[in-house]
């Protein structure tokens, strides 16, 4: 699977990146100076500036999360069919779900900006970003700690470690 | 004592502590391996704290709140992604680099790269990439350090506003002293002190910011949302493409930061990684609370008319501490600011010195300099002086300069080390071309001030391009023949 995953992800990433770079930019641009406060920026009309990029941006994010999950699964040498591999895939899917929920919350807010729901002191989209995306690392940390002796630094690694320096002398 | 004197006393106390640690570490630094690698005998606690405190630099404590003030919640992506990036770094390199270090007994990251690929040119290019990144990034740290000190001293009636160059000289003198005397040992043990100060400072600051605005945290977010809904939404003022391209460079780029991954080779045994990952992630996210809370608080206070607009976004942290924090808290946090900056700067000084006195001579002449430890100390002073000059000559904002350094490292080192140390098919030619691609794109786009459509971050294009070059060239080249010891370390 890994053999095809890398070229597929690279081709998909370039395709989305080129599509983003070629899509029309909003007339007002980005990083607009604030009306009143110097050295501060504002975003103005979110619907207008994201007219051509919200879907492409979501696709770019989906690819990034998939690439990250694939990369660390591959890097840790974990078979995808093992328990740890399954948990890494599940966590990646959860991250995709949280990211989609964040994008959807933002999209809904664009349609009705006066009725922004709040959660944990932040607008819903930002709450998904901070509390949702911000919590994903802890899932990966948990998997790393729990499966450390079984899949990462195994008994064999520990046993051979002291002999590594001697063999290269 | 009045408020400015209390703050100054804390900073002087902190600097004195750094000098004491430097003197203590000098007695433990007897060889080049001690100076650059701490003799590979660090414990997991000191290494974990050194990793997160080196990450949360002056760029995080000064530039971060400034970015929240300027562009809103879009900058939260840098925090969220760096936490995830730590996971990537440990999954890919936590064990692998320690095993490689055991096989090769390296003095630096380019050393182990040279051994992995059996290629002096790859080690040389890695050292060049590190050196270029160090000059940009270290300059940023030194500039931030001088700005903080200048801001503190300006409020002390008997001192007043000193030129930035003078403040730079004072702060650099302390930094260089402990780096020269104690090398990486002084660096990581000051990082331990600095990391603890940073966590305490960040936790105290959150409560101070919440108390500074009516309605607390929700009062801040509602004020910003009312003024400009986009600024308080996940994409900030820069838009979805700008933020996600940052996300890309920060998630994947952590595993390419030489000042962080070099520390993975300094622990006693690979098992330490199991504890280091959670400690690093938790420590980083706790210190990031300062970044978020001060940025939101200052943007709110200015929008509400309770505080005059800032002359520069980077003044957000110093202004908040001087105006709204209790004098003792301000003293602790200002010491924390200096700690955040110095903890990163010392790491850069160390790897920069290694590149000049060890890696580049070995790549060009096939052997190290005579009396390498002495030259390492001399070079540390020279690098600090050159980076200070770069910082004084550059008019760019602290945060953006830091981000260029980060992307130079990401594009050059992620393919070569993070992927290549786990993939036997990777070839030296692929590494060399990937490093060159990263350098040309990052430096070229910066020099010609190129702004990509939709504010797509230049560093993201450079990283994507270098990863593609690395993969395609490796696949198209003949499979490399590996040294049996290296192969064993890659198989375990």
Interface residues (C-beta under 8 A of the other chain):
Chain A: X6 X7 X10 X13 X14 X17 X20 X21 X22 X23 X25 X30 X31 X32 X34 X37 X38 X39 X40 X41 X42 X43 X44 X45 X46 X49 X50 X53 X54 X56 X57 X58 X60 X61 X64 X67 X68 X71 X72 X74 X75 X76 X77 X102 X106 X109 X113 X116 X118 X121 X122 X123 X125 X126 X128 X129 X130 X133 X134 X136 X137 X138 X140 X141 X144 X145 X148 X149 X152 X153 X156 X157 X158 X160 X161 X164 X165 X167 X168
Chain B: X69 X70 X71 X72 X73 X76 X77 X79 X80 X83 X84 X86 X87 X88 X90 X91 X92 X94 X95 X99 X102 X103 X104 X105 X216 X217 X218 X221 X225 X227 X228 X229 X230 X231 X232 X233 X234 X235 X236 X237 X238 X239 X240 X241 X242 X244 X245 X247 X248 X251 X252 X269 X270 X271 X273 X274 X277 X278 X281 X285 X299 X302 X303 X309 X310 X311 X312 X313 X418 X419 X422 X452 X453 X454 X455 X456 X461 X464 X467 X468 X471 X485 X488 X489 X492
